[in-house]
Amino acid sequence: MPKNIYYLMGAFFIVACSPTVKIEAPEKPIEINLNVNVKLEIQKDVKKAIAKNKDIF
């Protein structure tokens, strides 16, 4: 057999045995619950500066 046939057969086996990846969407939508508590603390100096300069904001 000529060498070209071996190359052709090798290429065929490489393509035929390649893995397949299948991606599917989930049946139910993805639900993310975030319970976040945000606590804002302002230093006394900042409060005093805001009280003195009310027209800044």
ZADO-1210 file (C-alpha; in nm, 4 decimals, padded with zeros to 6 digits):
<atoms>
<atom x="00.0000" y="00.0000" z="00.0000" code="MET" pos="1"/>
<atom x="00.1237" y="00.3495" z="-00.0729" code="PRO" pos="2"/>
<atom x="00.2134" y="00.5799" z="00.2156" code="LYS" pos="3"/>
<atom x="-00.0637" y="00.8258" z="00.1251" code="ASN" pos="4"/>
<atom x="-00.3283" y="00.5686" z="00.2181" code="ILE" pos="5"/>
<atom x="-00.1784" y="00.5313" z="00.5658" code="TYR" pos="6"/>
<atom x="-00.1939" y="00.9085" z="00.6129" code="TYR" pos="7"/>
<atom x="-00.5534" y="00.9105" z="00.4908" code="LEU" pos="8"/>
<atom x="-00.6504" y="00.6243" z="00.7239" code="MET" pos="9"/>
<atom x="-00.4742" y="00.7933" z="01.0176" code="GLY" pos="10"/>
<atom x="-00.6569" y="01.1204" z="00.9527" code="ALA" pos="11"/>
<atom x="-00.9872" y="00.9319" z="00.9320" code="PHE" pos="12"/>
<atom x="-00.9317" y="00.7623" z="01.2701" code="PHE" pos="13"/>
<atom x="-00.8301" y="01.0911" z="01.4350" code="ILE" pos="14"/>
<atom x="-01.1450" y="01.2646" z="01.3104" code="VAL" pos="15"/>
<atom x="-01.3700" y="00.9683" z="01.3894" code="ALA" pos="16"/>
<atom x="-01.2477" y="00.9417" z="01.7510" code="CYS" pos="17"/>
<atom x="-01.2601" y="01.3106" z="01.8427" code="SER" pos="18"/>
<atom x="-01.4566" y="01.3836" z="02.1630" code="PRO" pos="19"/>
<atom x="-01.7859" y="01.5712" z="02.1468" code="THR" pos="20"/>
<atom x="-01.8956" y="01.8366" z="02.3953" code="VAL" pos="21"/>
<atom x="-02.2669" y="01.8992" z="02.4365" code="LYS" pos="22"/>
<atom x="-02.3929" y="02.2097" z="02.6161" code="ILE" pos="23"/>
<atom x="-02.7556" y="02.2308" z="02.7231" code="GLU" pos="24"/>
<atom x="-02.9494" y="02.5016" z="02.9017" code="ALA" pos="25"/>
<atom x="-03.0973" y="02.4016" z="03.2385" code="PRO" pos="26"/>
<atom x="-03.4693" y="02.3287" z="03.2576" code="GLU" pos="27"/>
<atom x="-03.5257" y="02.5771" z="03.5399" code="LYS" pos="28"/>
<atom x="-03.3776" y="02.9267" z="03.5477" code="PRO" pos="29"/>
<atom x="-03.0806" y="02.9827" z="03.7753" code="ILE" pos="30"/>
<atom x="-03.1871" y="03.1648" z="04.0910" code="GLU" pos="31"/>
<atom x="-02.9365" y="03.3584" z="04.3003" code="ILE" pos="32"/>
<atom x="-03.0454" y="03.4900" z="04.6403" code="ASN" pos="33"/>
<atom x="-02.8237" y="03.7541" z="04.7920" code="LEU" pos="34"/>
<atom x="-02.8898" y="03.8667" z="05.1442" code="ASN" pos="35"/>
<atom x="-02.6608" y="04.1621" z="05.1959" code="VAL" pos="36"/>
<atom x="-02.6496" y="04.3892" z="05.4971" code="ASN" pos="37"/>
<atom x="-02.4756" y="04.7190" z="05.4380" code="VAL" pos="38"/>
<atom x="-02.3815" y="04.9159" z="05.7441" code="LYS" pos="39"/>
<atom x="-02.2567" y="05.2681" z="05.6910" code="LEU" pos="40"/>
<atom x="-02.0595" y="05.4239" z="05.9686" code="GLU" pos="41"/>
<atom x="-01.9501" y="05.7870" z="05.9466" code="ILE" pos="42"/>
<atom x="-01.6834" y="05.9169" z="06.1764" code="GLN" pos="43"/>
<atom x="-01.7661" y="06.2000" z="06.4136" code="LYS" pos="44"/>
<atom x="-01.5242" y="06.4337" z="06.2357" code="ASP" pos="45"/>
<atom x="-01.7031" y="06.3856" z="05.9065" code="VAL" pos="46"/>
<atom x="-02.0400" y="06.4495" z="06.0672" code="LYS" pos="47"/>
<atom x="-01.9065" y="06.7702" z="06.2208" code="LYS" pos="48"/>
<atom x="-01.7628" y="06.8860" z="05.8869" code="ALA" pos="49"/>
<atom x="-02.0956" y="06.8240" z="05.7124" code="ILE" pos="50"/>
<atom x="-02.2829" y="07.0077" z="05.9892" code="ALA" pos="51"/>
<atom x="-02.0522" y="07.3106" z="05.9565" code="LYS" pos="52"/>
<atom x="-02.0672" y="07.3210" z="05.5762" code="ASN" pos="53"/>
<atom x="-02.4262" y="07.2324" z="05.4874" code="LYS" pos="54"/>
<atom x="-02.4098" y="07.4249" z="05.1606" code="ASP" pos="55"/>
<atom x="-02.1374" y="07.1925" z="05.0211" code="ILE" pos="56"/>
<atom x="-02.3887" y="06.9298" z="04.9168" code="PHE" pos="57"/>
</atoms>
